[in-house]
Amino acid sequence: MTDTTTPTPPAAPKRVIPIQAEGQVGSAREEMVSLYKKSEKIYAREVQGWFTNWRWVMVWLTQIVFYGTPWLSWNDRQAVLFDLTTRRFYMFNLVLYPQDFIYLTALLVISAYGLFLFTTVAGRLWCGYACPQSVYTEMFMWIENKIEGARAKRMKMDKSPWTVDKIGRKVAKHAVWIALALWTGYTFVGYFTPIRVLGEEVVTLGMGPWEIFWVLFYGFATYGNAGFMREQVCKYMCPYARFQSAMFDRDTLIISYDEKRGEPRGSRSRKADAKALGKGDCVDCTLCVQVCPTGIDIRKGLQYECIGCAACIDVCDEVMDKMGTPRGLIRYATQNAMEKGWGRSEMWARVKRPRVLVYSAIFMLVVGSFLVSLYSRPPFRVDIVRDRGALARVVEDGYVENVYRVQLMNASEQVQRYRVGVESLSQASVKGGEDILLGPAEARWVPVSVRIPPEVAARMGAGAAQVTILVEQLRQADRAQVDVREQTTFMVPR
C-alpha cells in the first residue's frame, strides 16, 4: 500500500549566538538569549507621610463621588443618569439631548488642556493622585496588606509551600477584591440604568444581557488591572507615559533625587559623621525603591515609569529624620533648581514662564466659553425638517403651502407651552403650531403647515425663499418668554 501522508517538513533550527571568549581565537560557545524578560512581582511597602495622606484624601474624594453620586435624587429622579433608551442625559438641573454632544467635546478639550497645564507645572499629578488606575491599585494594595500582612510577610508567604493559612488568606483577599470589583461594575452600570431599579433587577435576577455584560466586564477590568497588572498598565498600556515628556521642560516640578547631597551613598550608623567618612546623606537603605508602586529607583534620575505618587519622598524624609539630617534628599524640584542650587522662591518664580501662561490662557478661555454657553443655553431645542412627501403644493383659493415637521425638545423639568410662528415671509399663516404642551424633558414631532396667498407667491416667483420659523415658549408667572429661531426654505412650485 502506498503511503499518501504528507511528509512533515523538518523543523527550523533554533538560532543560537556564538560567543567567543576573550583571548580565545576560533573557539566559541553557544548560549541561548531570551528576547523577553519575565516581569518580577513588585511588593510595595507601606509608607506614611504628608503626600501619602493627600493620596488617601484623593482616594476617598474620588470614590465618594463615584460610588455616591448615583444614589442622589433630584426632582424625583436620579441626579446623574445617562438614559440611553430615551436619549436623555440628566445631570442635576441639566437635561441634555444628543444634540448637546458639543458640551461633551468641550469637557474633553478642558480635560486635555488641564492635563497639559498641570503636567507642565508639576509633572504627573493626575497619575499619582487621581487616575483611576492609581486609585484602585492603592485600594487593592491596602486590602492585600491587611489580609496577607506587610511586605516582608507577603514575600515570605509567596515563597513558602501551600498551607491552610496561606490558602485561607489568598481566598479571602481575592474574595474581597472580587466583591469590590463587582460593586464597582454595578455602580458604573448604575449611571446608565437607575441604580435602585438595577438593584431590584439584581435581587429578582431580572438584569438584561447588556447590564450583565457591563457589570462583569467593568468588574473584571478593575479586578485585573488593580489586582494583577498594576504597574504594567502604567508602564506599557497607558499612552500618557509615552508622550508626557513633550509637556516637560527643565522648569517642571518633578520628584528629584539630590545627587550632589546624597552621593557617594553608603550605609553608616546614626552617630557617624558622613563627611568624615566621605559619604553623602543617602544611606543606601533602598526604602525609596521598596515603596515605589512601579519598582523604579528614583536615584537614577527622571524615568517615564515614575507616576509622581511621592511615596519615595515620604519614606526618605522618615529616614532623614532618624539619621538627624535635613529632609529633602528626595523632593519636588525642577532640573534647573537642582543643577543651579535654586531655593523655593527662585524655583516657583519660574512657574510663570511663557509656556504655562499660554496653557493657562487657553484653559481659562475654553472654560469660560463652556460656562457661558451652558448658562445661555435655551430651555428648549428646535429642529426643522421639511416634509419630503410634499415639498410644495397649491391648495384651495390658490394658496401655496409648505409642510414642515418641527421637533420640540423640552430641556427643563417643568411642563411648558409653545407656539410656532413664521417670520420674514409676507402674509404667511401657520397651521398646527398654535398651542403645544410638552411635559418635563419631553420631545415631540409636530407637523406645521405654512401658507402664503397666491399674489405673494406670484411676486416671489418659482423657486426657494428663506424663511424663519419662530418657536415661542409662552410666558409663565415666574419666567420670561423665550424665543428660538430656525432658518429653513419655502418652496414655490412652477
Stockholm file with secondary structure:
# STOCKHOLM 1.0

chainA/1-494         MTDTTTPTPPAAPKRVIPIQAEGQVGSAREEMVSLYKKSEKIYAREVQGWFTNWRWVMVWLTQIVFYGTPWLSWNDRQAVLFDLTTRRFYMFNLVLYPQDFIYLTALLVISAYGLFLFTTVAGRLWCGYACPQSVYTEMFMWIENKIEGARAKRMKMDKSPWTVDKIGRKVAKHAVWIALALWTGYTFVGYFTPIRVLGEEVVTLGMGPWEIFWVLFYGFATYGNAGFMREQVCKYMCPYARFQSAMFDRDTLIISYDEKRGEPRGSRSRKADAKALGKGDCVDCTLCVQVCPTGIDIRKGLQYECIGCAACIDVCDEVMDKMGTPRGLIRYATQNAMEKGWGRSEMWARVKRPRVLVYSAIFMLVVGSFLVSLYSRPPFRVDIVRDRGALARVVEDGYVENVYRVQLMNASEQVQRYRVGVESLSQASVKGGEDILLGPAEARWVPVSVRIPPEVAARMGAGAAQVTILVEQLRQADRAQVDVREQTTFMVPR
#=GR chainA/1-494 SS CCCCCCCCCCCCCCCCEEECCTTCSSCCEEECCCSCCCCCCCCCCCCCSHHHHHHHHHHHHHHHHHHHGGGCEETTEESEEEETTTTEEEETTEEECGGGHHHHHHHHHHHHHHHHHHHHHHSSHHHHHTCHHHHHHHHHHHHHHHHHCSHHHHHHHHHSCCCHHHHHHHHHHHHHHHHHHHHHHHHHHTTTTTHHHHHHHHHTTCCCHHHHHHHHHHHHHHHHIIIIITHHIIIIICTHHHHGGGGCCTTSCEEEECHHHHCSCCCCCTTSCHHHHTCCSCCCCCHHHHTCTTCCCGGGCCCTTCCCCCHHHHHHHHHHHHHTCCSCSEEEECHHHHHHTCCHHHHHHGGGSHHHHHHHHHHHHHHHHHHHHHHTCCSEEEEEEECTTCSCEECGGGCEEEEEEEEEEECSSSCEEEEEEEESSTTCEEESCSCEEECTTCEEEEEEEEEECHHHHHHHCSEEEEEEEEEEECCBTTBCCEEEEEEEEEEECC
#=GC SS_cons         CCCCCCCCCCCCCCCCEEECCTTCSSCCEEECCCSCCCCCCCCCCCCCSHHHHHHHHHHHHHHHHHHHGGGCEETTEESEEEETTTTEEEETTEEECGGGHHHHHHHHHHHHHHHHHHHHHHSSHHHHHTCHHHHHHHHHHHHHHHHHCSHHHHHHHHHSCCCHHHHHHHHHHHHHHHHHHHHHHHHHHTTTTTHHHHHHHHHTTCCCHHHHHHHHHHHHHHHHIIIIITHHIIIIICTHHHHGGGGCCTTSCEEEECHHHHCSCCCCCTTSCHHHHTCCSCCCCCHHHHTCTTCCCGGGCCCTTCCCCCHHHHHHHHHHHHHTCCSCSEEEECHHHHHHTCCHHHHHHGGGSHHHHHHHHHHHHHHHHHHHHHHTCCSEEEEEEECTTCSCEECGGGCEEEEEEEEEEECSSSCEEEEEEEESSTTCEEESCSCEEECTTCEEEEEEEEEECHHHHHHHCSEEEEEEEEEEECCBTTBCCEEEEEEEEEEECC
//
